[in-house]
Structure formats: C-alpha cells, structure tokens
Amino acid sequence: MGLSLNNPIIIASSGLTDSVEKIKELEANGAAAVVLKSLFEEEIILEMKETEHRMTGRPFLFPETIDFTEEELYEDSVRKYIRLIKEAKEAVEIPVIASINCVSSQKWMYLAKEIQDAGADALELNLFFLPSDDDREQLDNLVITDAIIHQVKEIVSLPVSLKIGYYCSNLASYISRISEAGVQGLVLFNRSWMPDIDTENLTVTSGPILSSPGDYNQTLRWVSLMSGKVKCDLAASTGIHSADAIVKQLLAGAKAVEIASVVYKHGPKHIKVLLEELKKWMAEKEFESVEDFVGMLKHSSTGNPAAWERVQFMKNFSQFVS
C-alpha cells in the first residue's frame, strides 16, 4: 500500500488495538503496523436511533432539534476514534491504519475525511456480505462494494485497503473487479462470527471466537491464486499462528500478514518470537530480505499450478489409514 514496514507483521483490527497503551506495547514487541479496532456502521446508526427515540419521548422536544441531536451524537462517537488516531500517531512511529466496518454505502462514510485529517496512515474498509439472501444477486454486492470504494476514494487521498470475506459465488472475479476500483490493498480474509448450537439448552450460541492454526489454508489458496493478477497488494489474515504460516503466506504472494488470535493467546511478546523464527528461516534459506521470496510459490509462478486449484482429495484418501 506504499507504507514502509520494518517487517511483514501487522496487528489486525481487534481489542488489541483499541488504546494507545496497547499499541505502544505492540510496537515495543516488534509489530510493523497496527489496524485500529473498527468503527462500526451499525453501532453508529443504532446509537442515533436510540437517542432519537429517547428525545421524542420528551414533551419539550421540538422537531428541528432531532437533526441536531443526531449530528451531535454522531460527532461524539467519531470524536473518540479521532482522538485515538491522533494520540496513537503521537505515541508510536509505526503506521497506524484506521478501520471502518461497513455494510452499506451510507452517506456517513464521509468520516473517512476526518480519519485522514486526524493523521491516519491508511484506511482499511472492513466489508463482509453473508450470501444468505437468495433474492440478492452477486452483482448487488459488487455494486455496493464499488460504491463504498468510490465514495471513500473521492474524499481521501490516503491509501485504502479492503478486507473481505470468502463467501462469494465467483470469488476470483469479485476480487479482480474490486481491485480495479482503486484500492491499494486487499486483505484476505475476514474472520466472521460463527454460530454454534447448545444441545443442552437448545439455543443458538457463539462458536469459537479466535481462529485456530488450521484456518490459514483457505487464505493461502486464494492469496496464491490472485497474487500477480490484481492491481493492488495482498495481505493475508486468519489462522496465522506461527512463523511457518507467515512464511507460507509470503511465499504464496502476500506482502504482509495480519494477526490477532495468536497475540490474544500468547501476549504481545510473542510477536518477537515470530520474528526471530522468521529471521532464522530466512537465514537458513539464505534470503536477505522478505522481498527475495515473496510470491515465489504463487499460482502463476509454481511449476505445479494445479496444486492450488485442486479441490478433490483424489489419491490422498486412498493412502490414508485410520
């Protein structure tokens, strides 16, 4: 995205990056950049509606005060985020990337300009569609995505990345199309909330919140397939818990990785462990810099591109013994 990073490890948008103190600790332990905890569109809209509801219950409310109240609340919500950006930029030297979790192209997206004015180094648009509505066409998601990107790009000049999920009927086409909309980076993939069922109480509950080490393969495949075919940089996310997983994503074509769950599990000091293991591997393979091996095994470069596209186990199960 044009950002200068000391290494490929970025801390993903999460509770790990919601305060200046935490961000300083992440930098001290080797994080190359941080993505701030997301500002959610739904939360802002819900706060507006709740305040409007409270205000309309007052006998002295005048109609013209409703717009004023919404704007004041909106500004108050954003002001906290703007303050976090400014204070973080003053406290650390690593890039500070703001994050907006959006589900529509609402006009409130103009807050991207305030994020830029606050000094953020880049902006990550955290976008996710679950294709559960059978009346909604894939093209609808692309239109919304395109509208969000263009609205933001018209307002700001700072680098913009898009973090997406992999639920898509034609993921390769979707990624290619949105890469042409002017974003400088794409993050593959968003970790979505997963439901579970409590069989004792017969209720729907939450599945695992944190990713597991085995979750990186989906990202690995698509980073490799799309590396070199999109007009922006790729970053890998979800299931990256080891230096080995970091190396794999870089070999597949990612320019950086976003991690969170492994830091939740082991603490910020574990970033140093990952970096030392990465350096050790590079020394063993005689690579002087990350750029020396990024994309070495991407789909278009490997001698066996079919390995990235194979979806059936075929011969694997014939040799499997339980």
Secondary structure per residue as TSV (DSSP state, phi and psi in degrees):
chain	resnum	aa	ss	phi	psi
A	1	M	-	360.0	7.7
A	2	G	-	89.7	1.3
A	3	L	-	-85.7	144.2
A	4	S	-	-92.7	115.1
A	5	L	-	-114.0	141.1
A	6	N	S	-73.8	-24.1
A	7	N	S	-160.5	176.7
A	8	P	S	-87.5	6.7
A	9	I	E	-94.5	115.0
A	10	I	E	-112.0	137.0
A	11	I	E	-84.5	123.3
A	12	A	-	-71.4	159.9
A	13	S	S	-57.7	122.1
A	14	S	S	-174.9	-177.7
A	15	G	G	-66.3	-11.4
A	16	L	G	-70.7	-18.9
A	17	T	G	-122.4	28.5
A	18	D	S	-98.3	8.4
A	19	S	S	-150.1	156.2
A	20	V	H	-64.3	-39.1
A	21	E	H	-60.2	-44.8
A	22	K	H	-65.7	-40.0
A	23	I	H	-65.3	-39.9
A	24	K	H	-62.0	-40.4
A	25	E	H	-67.2	-38.3
A	26	L	H	-63.9	-42.7
A	27	E	H	-63.2	-43.0
A	28	A	H	-61.8	-25.8
A	29	N	T	-99.2	8.4
A	30	G	T	110.2	0.1
A	31	A	-	-59.6	136.2
A	32	A	S	-84.0	-23.7
A	33	A	E	-167.2	163.8
A	34	V	E	-130.8	144.5
A	35	V	E	-105.5	118.5
A	36	L	-	-63.6	153.3
A	37	K	-	-53.5	135.0
A	38	S	-	-65.0	147.6
A	39	L	E	-94.2	118.0
A	40	F	E	-93.4	131.0
A	41	E	H	-59.9	-44.0
A	42	E	H	-61.6	-38.6
A	43	E	H	-65.6	-41.3
A	44	I	H	-64.0	-47.6
A	45	I	H	-63.6	-40.7
A	46	L	H	-64.2	-41.6
A	47	E	H	-62.2	-41.3
A	48	M	H	-60.0	-47.3
A	49	K	H	-67.0	-38.7
A	50	E	H	-66.2	-40.3
A	51	T	H	-69.1	-40.9
A	52	E	H	-61.2	-40.5
A	53	H	H	-62.5	-42.4
A	54	R	H	-65.7	-40.1
A	55	M	H	-68.3	-37.7
A	56	T	H	-71.1	-12.3
A	57	G	T	-86.4	-2.5
A	58	R	S	-92.5	133.1
A	59	P	T	-67.1	-19.9
A	60	F	T	-98.1	8.7
A	61	L	-	-73.4	131.5
A	62	F	-	-100.6	142.8
A	63	P	T	-53.1	-37.9
A	64	E	T	-70.2	-12.1
A	65	T	H	-81.6	-13.9
A	66	I	H	-64.7	-47.3
A	67	D	H	-60.6	-40.2
A	68	F	H	-62.2	-42.9
A	69	T	H	-64.2	-44.4
A	70	E	H	-60.0	-44.8
A	71	E	H	-65.5	-41.2
A	72	E	H	-63.7	-43.2
A	73	L	H	-64.2	-43.1
A	74	Y	H	-60.2	-46.6
A	75	E	H	-63.0	-37.1
A	76	D	H	-64.4	-41.9
A	77	S	H	-64.2	-43.2
A	78	V	H	-71.4	-35.5
A	79	R	H	-57.8	-37.6
A	80	K	H	-62.2	-40.7
A	81	Y	H	-69.5	-41.1
A	82	I	H	-62.8	-40.2
A	83	R	H	-63.8	-39.4
A	84	L	H	-61.8	-42.6
A	85	I	H	-61.2	-49.4
A	86	K	H	-62.6	-44.9
A	87	E	H	-68.9	-36.5
A	88	A	H	-66.7	-40.6
A	89	K	H	-64.7	-32.2
A	90	E	H	-76.0	-26.0
A	91	A	H	-93.1	-25.7
A	92	V	-	-129.3	162.8
A	93	E	S	-101.8	-17.7
A	94	I	S	-73.9	156.8
A	95	P	-	-59.8	138.5
A	96	V	E	-112.1	115.3
A	97	I	E	-105.7	121.8
A	98	A	E	-79.5	161.3
A	99	S	E	-140.2	131.9
A	100	I	E	-117.6	124.3
A	101	N	E	-95.0	105.1
A	102	C	E	-121.4	149.6
A	103	V	S	-125.8	1.2
A	104	S	S	-152.5	-177.2
A	105	S	-	-110.3	45.0
A	106	Q	-	-61.6	155.7
A	107	K	G	-66.3	-15.5
A	108	W	G	-66.9	-7.5
A	109	M	G	-60.7	-10.7
A	110	Y	G	-63.2	-12.5
A	111	L	H	-63.6	-14.6
A	112	A	H	-57.1	-35.1
A	113	K	H	-65.0	-40.4
A	114	E	H	-66.2	-35.7
A	115	I	H	-63.7	-42.3
A	116	Q	H	-63.9	-44.9
A	117	D	H	-64.0	-26.4
A	118	A	T	-75.2	-13.4
A	119	G	T	106.8	8.8
A	120	A	-	-58.6	143.8
A	121	D	S	-79.7	-23.9
A	122	A	E	-164.2	171.5
A	123	L	E	-132.6	127.2
A	124	E	E	-105.9	121.4
A	125	L	E	-92.2	114.5
A	126	N	E	-93.7	102.4
A	127	L	E	-119.2	132.9
A	128	F	-	-147.7	127.7
A	129	F	-	-120.7	126.4
A	130	L	-	-95.2	115.0
A	131	P	-	-75.7	61.4
A	132	S	-	-96.4	-9.3
A	133	D	-	-95.2	108.3
A	134	D	T	-74.9	-4.0
A	135	D	T	-92.5	-5.3
A	136	R	S	-101.6	124.7
A	137	E	-	-83.2	155.9
A	138	Q	H	-58.3	-33.7
A	139	L	H	-61.9	-31.9
A	140	D	H	-60.7	-44.0
A	141	N	H	-63.4	-39.5
A	142	L	H	-66.4	-39.6
A	143	V	H	-63.9	-44.4
A	144	I	H	-64.0	-45.5
A	145	T	H	-59.2	-47.1
A	146	D	H	-61.7	-39.9
A	147	A	H	-65.1	-42.6
A	148	I	H	-62.6	-47.2
A	149	I	H	-60.6	-47.3
A	150	H	H	-68.2	-35.6
A	151	Q	H	-61.6	-45.3
A	152	V	H	-68.5	-44.9
A	153	K	H	-64.8	-26.0
A	154	E	H	-72.6	-23.1
A	155	I	H	-97.1	-36.5
A	156	V	-	-119.6	158.8
A	157	S	-	-112.0	-7.6
A	158	L	S	-72.0	158.5
A	159	P	-	-60.5	140.2
A	160	V	E	-124.3	132.6
A	161	S	E	-120.2	160.2
A	162	L	E	-123.9	125.6
A	163	K	E	-104.6	121.8
A	164	I	E	-125.0	167.0
A	165	G	-	-98.0	173.9
A	166	Y	S	-103.3	7.0
A	167	Y	-	-77.2	101.9
A	168	C	-	-163.4	140.0
A	169	S	T	-71.5	-30.3
A	170	N	T	-138.7	77.9
A	171	L	H	-62.8	-40.4
A	172	A	H	-60.9	-44.4
A	173	S	H	-65.6	-42.0
A	174	Y	H	-61.1	-47.9
A	175	I	H	-63.0	-43.5
A	176	S	H	-63.0	-43.4
A	177	R	H	-64.4	-45.2
A	178	I	H	-74.3	-23.5
A	179	S	H	-68.3	-22.8
A	180	E	T	-84.3	-4.9
A	181	A	T	-82.9	-3.0
A	182	G	T	110.0	5.5
A	183	V	-	-74.8	150.6
A	184	Q	S	-90.8	-14.9
A	185	G	E	-152.6	154.7
A	186	L	E	-129.8	133.1
A	187	V	E	-108.6	120.6
A	188	L	E	-115.4	115.2
A	189	F	-	-134.0	168.0
A	190	N	-	-68.5	137.6
A	191	R	-	-93.3	115.2
A	192	S	-	-88.9	160.1
A	193	W	-	-67.8	132.6
A	194	M	-	-112.8	130.6
A	195	P	E	-80.5	160.6
A	196	D	E	-144.0	176.4
A	197	I	E	-127.4	129.6
A	198	D	E	-87.3	103.5
A	199	T	T	-72.1	-18.3
A	200	E	T	-78.1	-46.5
A	201	N	T	-97.8	-1.5
A	202	L	T	54.6	51.5
A	203	T	E	-132.9	157.7
A	204	V	E	-85.4	128.6
A	205	T	E	-126.7	-175.9
A	206	S	E	-89.1	139.9
A	207	G	-	-80.9	-168.5
A	208	P	-	-56.4	131.5
A	209	I	S	-79.2	-44.6
A	210	L	S	-86.9	152.8
A	211	S	-	-75.3	166.3
A	212	S	-	-118.3	160.6
A	213	P	G	-58.2	-22.9
A	214	G	G	-84.0	1.8
A	215	D	G	-86.5	-1.9
A	216	Y	H	-80.9	-16.2
A	217	N	H	-64.2	-38.8
A	218	Q	H	-60.7	-44.9
A	219	T	H	-63.2	-43.8
A	220	L	H	-57.0	-45.0
A	221	R	H	-59.8	-48.2
A	222	W	H	-78.3	-27.5
A	223	V	H	-62.7	-44.5
A	224	S	H	-65.4	-44.5
A	225	L	H	-63.7	-35.3
A	226	M	H	-98.6	-14.7
A	227	S	T	-60.9	127.8
A	228	G	T	86.6	-8.0
A	229	K	T	-109.4	-3.4
A	230	V	S	-115.7	158.9
A	231	K	S	-94.6	31.3
A	232	C	S	-154.7	171.4
A	233	D	E	-77.7	153.3
A	234	L	E	-113.9	138.9
A	235	A	E	-121.2	145.4
A	236	A	E	-103.3	143.7
A	237	S	E	-148.6	153.9
A	238	T	S	89.4	120.3
A	239	G	S	80.0	11.4
A	240	I	-	-92.0	100.8
A	241	H	-	-118.3	-1.1
A	242	S	S	-146.0	164.7
A	243	A	H	-65.1	-33.0
A	244	D	H	-61.4	-42.1
A	245	A	H	-67.2	-35.9
A	246	I	H	-62.8	-47.5
A	247	V	H	-57.9	-44.0
A	248	K	H	-61.1	-44.0
A	249	Q	H	-64.9	-38.2
A	250	L	H	-68.1	-42.1
A	251	L	H	-61.4	-33.5
A	252	A	H	-75.3	-16.1
A	253	G	T	127.1	-1.8
A	254	A	-	-70.6	141.6
A	255	K	S	-86.9	-19.9
A	256	A	E	-160.3	170.0
A	257	V	E	-127.9	149.3
A	258	E	E	-111.0	126.5
A	259	I	E	-125.2	152.9
A	260	A	-	-150.8	-55.0
A	261	S	H	-56.6	-42.4
A	262	V	H	-65.6	-30.7
A	263	V	H	-75.3	-36.5
A	264	Y	H	-59.3	-41.8
A	265	K	H	-73.6	-39.9
A	266	H	H	-115.8	-7.0
A	267	G	-	90.1	161.8
A	268	P	T	-57.3	-29.6
A	269	K	T	-63.0	-19.2
A	270	H	H	-70.0	-18.0
A	271	I	H	-60.4	-40.5
A	272	K	H	-62.3	-38.1
A	273	V	H	-63.0	-45.2
A	274	L	H	-61.6	-42.3
A	275	L	H	-67.2	-39.4
A	276	E	H	-65.0	-41.0
A	277	E	H	-67.8	-35.8
A	278	L	H	-64.7	-45.1
A	279	K	H	-62.4	-39.4
A	280	K	H	-63.5	-44.0
A	281	W	H	-63.5	-42.7
A	282	M	H	-62.4	-40.2
A	283	A	H	-64.6	-40.5
A	284	E	H	-65.4	-35.3
A	285	K	H	-91.6	-0.3
A	286	E	T	62.9	39.6
A	287	F	-	-96.8	128.8
A	288	E	S	-86.5	-26.9
A	289	S	S	-145.0	162.4
A	290	V	G	-61.2	-36.4
A	291	E	G	-60.0	-22.4
A	292	D	G	-66.3	-24.0
A	293	F	T	-128.3	-1.0
A	294	V	T	-60.7	126.2
A	295	G	T	80.6	5.5
A	296	M	T	-59.3	-33.2
A	297	L	T	-115.6	25.8
A	298	K	S	-66.6	163.9
A	299	H	T	-52.9	-44.5
A	300	S	T	-78.5	-10.0
A	301	S	T	-108.1	-25.5
A	302	T	S	-71.7	153.8
A	303	G	S	-76.0	-8.0
A	304	N	-	-133.6	68.4
A	305	P	T	-61.0	-24.3
A	306	A	H	-64.0	-23.6
A	307	A	H	-62.6	-29.9
A	308	W	H	-80.9	-20.8
A	309	E	H	-100.4	-14.8
A	310	R	-	-64.3	130.5
A	311	V	-	-118.9	-11.8
A	312	Q	S	-101.7	147.3
A	313	F	-	-72.0	-31.3
A	314	M	T	47.7	-114.4
A	315	K	H	-69.1	-18.3
A	316	N	H	-59.5	-44.5
A	317	F	H	-74.2	-23.1
A	318	S	H	-66.9	-23.9
A	319	Q	T	-103.2	3.4
A	320	F	-	-84.9	128.8
A	321	V	-	-120.5	122.4
A	322	S	-	-82.2	360.0
